[in-house]
């Protein structure tokens, strides 16, 4: 009887562990996606896009698909820069892309014809309002938790400090 229970427990753990791992990974990551077009609005396939985390210097790269679409999923939160290049177009760089927890940021590129040596750098701040999802999220640091006058230091009391959130007590 004990052997059957142990075998059943191990089987359940094996079945549920991939789901648990993917959920845990999804909670600490963000994504960047977008479309690459030329000046006429035509989609640019096979453009190389590189994402660089400015804090860790970790780099990931991808290539746009046939419709000019790209996506970086599972990125760590932090500040990023994106570089786009393809033969016959000027290299384009975007800086100042901040990713928060669970956020998906849309960053589109419009490439201009030019020499490969030419490079355009655009520095911008991505707005904090997410147009792609209805999620409301915010990061509360350790220092903020210690400085806030919380009754009993319960983490759920921090939710009311984020715009658009309501904490219902039963």
RODO-2510 file (C-alpha; in nm, 4 decimals, decimal comma):
residues 170
     n   res          X          Y          Z
     1     x     0,0000     0,0000     0,0000
     2     x     0,2791     0,2441     0,0921
     3     x     0,4651     0,1589    -0,2297
     4     x     0,1539     0,2406    -0,4371
     5     x     0,1093     0,5756    -0,2616
     6     x     0,4747     0,6638    -0,3136
     7     x     0,4540     0,5679    -0,6840
     8     x     0,1355     0,7744    -0,7278
     9     x     0,2960     1,0722    -0,5544
    10     x     0,6033     1,0568    -0,7799
    11     x     0,3829     1,0292    -1,0907
    12     x     0,1775     1,3326    -0,9881
    13     x     0,4938     1,5338    -0,9199
    14     x     0,6319     1,4441    -1,2635
    15     x     0,3086     1,5454    -1,4340
    16     x     0,2754     1,8778    -1,2508
    17     x     0,6393     1,9894    -1,2443
    18     x     0,6580     2,1269    -1,6035
    19     x     0,3507     2,3392    -1,5383
    20     x     0,4921     2,4671    -1,2126
    21     x     0,8246     2,5482    -1,3750
    22     x     0,6638     2,7370    -1,6626
    23     x     0,4428     2,9370    -1,4273
    24     x     0,7377     3,0302    -1,2096
    25     x     0,9374     3,1328    -1,5175
    26     x     0,6495     3,3432    -1,6498
    27     x     0,6337     3,5400    -1,3278
    28     x     0,9919     3,6690    -1,3511
    29     x     0,9987     3,7565    -1,7183
    30     x     0,8727     3,9990    -1,9777
    31     x     0,8612     4,0167    -2,3589
    32     x     0,9370     4,2507    -2,6466
    33     x     0,7693     4,2165    -2,9845
    34     x     0,7049     4,4278    -3,2901
    35     x     0,7129     4,4700    -3,6657
    36     x     0,9956     4,5895    -3,8923
    37     x     0,8923     4,7904    -4,1989
    38     x     1,0643     5,0101    -4,4570
    39     x     0,9787     5,3743    -4,5314
    40     x     0,6982     5,2753    -4,7695
    41     x     0,5326     5,0621    -4,4999
    42     x     0,6302     4,7275    -4,6564
    43     x     0,7223     4,4561    -4,4078
    44     x     1,0914     4,3602    -4,3941
    45     x     1,1539     3,9851    -4,3585
    46     x     1,4857     3,8343    -4,2442
    47     x     1,6023     4,1436    -4,0525
    48     x     1,8355     4,0567    -3,7648
    49     x     1,7213     4,1941    -3,4287
    50     x     1,9376     4,1853    -3,1197
    51     x     1,8180     4,2551    -2,7642
    52     x     2,0817     4,3555    -2,5075
    53     x     2,0098     4,3709    -2,1353
    54     x     2,1962     4,6844    -2,0245
    55     x     2,2400     4,5623    -1,6673
    56     x     2,3786     4,2134    -1,7373
    57     x     2,5017     4,2677    -2,0981
    58     x     2,3212     3,9442    -2,1911
    59     x     2,2361     3,9339    -2,5630
    60     x     1,9661     3,7519    -2,7552
    61     x     1,8993     3,7719    -3,1251
    62     x     1,6263     3,6695    -3,3645
    63     x     1,5252     3,7210    -3,7269
    64     x     1,1952     3,8670    -3,8458
    65     x     0,9557     3,6248    -4,0106
    66     x     0,8031     3,6609    -4,3598
    67     x     0,5628     3,9293    -4,2332
    68     x     0,8368     4,1321    -4,0600
    69     x     0,7268     4,0249    -3,7106
    70     x     0,9667     3,9431    -3,4253
    71     x     0,9279     3,8487    -3,0591
    72     x     1,1588     3,8021    -2,7627
    73     x     0,9831     3,6027    -2,4894
    74     x     1,1162     3,5146    -2,1460
    75     x     1,3334     3,8252    -2,1043
    76     x     1,4479     3,9183    -1,7562
    77     x     1,3095     4,2456    -1,6259
    78     x     1,5332     4,5505    -1,6645
    79     x     1,6583     4,8014    -1,9217
    80     x     1,7129     4,6901    -2,2823
    81     x     1,8366     4,8208    -2,6122
    82     x     1,7395     4,6759    -2,9497
    83     x     1,9524     4,6769    -3,2656
    84     x     1,8102     4,6055    -3,6126
    85     x     2,0178     4,5460    -3,9217
    86     x     1,9741     4,4099    -4,2730
    87     x     2,1699     4,4629    -4,5933
    88     x     2,0645     4,7709    -4,7902
    89     x     1,9200     4,9553    -4,4894
    90     x     2,0676     5,1753    -4,2190
    91     x     2,1243     5,0076    -3,8872
    92     x     1,8708     5,1230    -3,6272
    93     x     1,9121     5,1174    -3,2508
    94     x     1,6532     5,1808    -2,9760
    95     x     1,7593     5,2520    -2,6208
    96     x     1,5649     5,3129    -2,3025
    97     x     1,3283     5,0167    -2,3179
    98     x     1,2355     4,9291    -1,9607
    99     x     1,0659     4,5979    -1,8899
   100     x     0,8596     4,5407    -1,5774
   101     x     0,7334     4,2130    -1,4402
   102     x     0,5012     4,0314    -1,6837
   103     x     0,4991     4,3223    -1,9293
   104     x     0,4983     4,2832    -2,3069
   105     x     0,6296     4,5903    -2,4857
   106     x     0,5612     4,6567    -2,8548
   107     x     0,8579     4,8187    -3,0320
   108     x     0,8169     4,8713    -3,4072
   109     x     1,0965     4,9771    -3,6421
   110     x     1,0890     5,1720    -3,9700
   111     x     1,4134     5,1227    -4,1614
   112     x     1,5543     5,3732    -4,4089
   113     x     1,7530     5,2857    -4,7193
   114     x     2,1222     5,3543    -4,6842
   115     x     2,4708     5,2244    -4,6537
   116     x     2,5486     4,9475    -4,4088
   117     x     2,7920     5,1778    -4,2216
   118     x     2,5203     5,4304    -4,1348
   119     x     2,3539     5,3932    -3,7954
   120     x     2,0583     5,5708    -3,6354
   121     x     2,0184     5,5717    -3,2571
   122     x     1,6809     5,6522    -3,1021
   123     x     1,6611     5,6995    -2,7262
   124     x     1,3139     5,6930    -2,5801
   125     x     1,1234     5,5933    -2,2740
   126     x     0,8519     5,3348    -2,3320
   127     x     0,5312     5,4549    -2,1626
   128     x     0,4295     5,2786    -1,8446
   129     x     0,0791     5,2253    -1,9790
   130     x     0,0560     4,8869    -2,1484
   131     x    -0,1571     4,8945    -2,4618
   132     x    -0,1177     4,5208    -2,5268
   133     x    -0,2578     4,3717    -2,2041
   134     x    -0,5116     4,4588    -1,9394
   135     x    -0,2783     4,3530    -1,6584
   136     x    -0,1957     4,5919    -1,3795
   137     x     0,1427     4,5345    -1,2224
   138     x     0,4001     4,7184    -1,0186
   139     x     0,7205     4,6385    -0,8359
   140     x     0,7515     4,7205    -0,4684
   141     x     1,1069     4,7127    -0,3409
   142     x     1,2309     4,5988    -0,0032
   143     x     1,2998     4,9563     0,1035
   144     x     0,9439     5,0638     0,0195
   145     x     0,8038     4,7767     0,2261
   146     x     1,0117     4,8775     0,5264
   147     x     0,9259     5,2494     0,4948
   148     x     0,5493     5,2149     0,4489
   149     x     0,3284     5,2303     0,7582
   150     x     0,1722     4,8870     0,7141
   151     x    -0,0501     4,7268     0,9737
   152     x     0,1181     4,3958     1,0535
   153     x     0,3505     4,4158     0,7487
   154     x     0,1107     4,2109     0,5375
   155     x     0,2114     4,2033     0,1715
   156     x    -0,1484     4,2294     0,0474
   157     x    -0,1761     4,5770     0,2045
   158     x     0,0733     4,6958    -0,0584
   159     x    -0,1785     4,6331    -0,3385
   160     x    -0,3781     4,9436    -0,2509
   161     x    -0,0719     5,1589    -0,3260
   162     x    -0,0876     5,0613    -0,6952
   163     x    -0,3262     5,2553    -0,9191
   164     x    -0,6310     5,0608    -1,0326
   165     x    -0,6125     4,7863    -0,7668
   166     x    -0,8604     4,7156    -0,4886
   167     x    -0,8000     4,4755    -0,2013
   168     x    -1,1208     4,3019    -0,0918
   169     x    -1,1228     4,1539     0,2593
   170     x    -1,3661     3,8708     0,3291
***
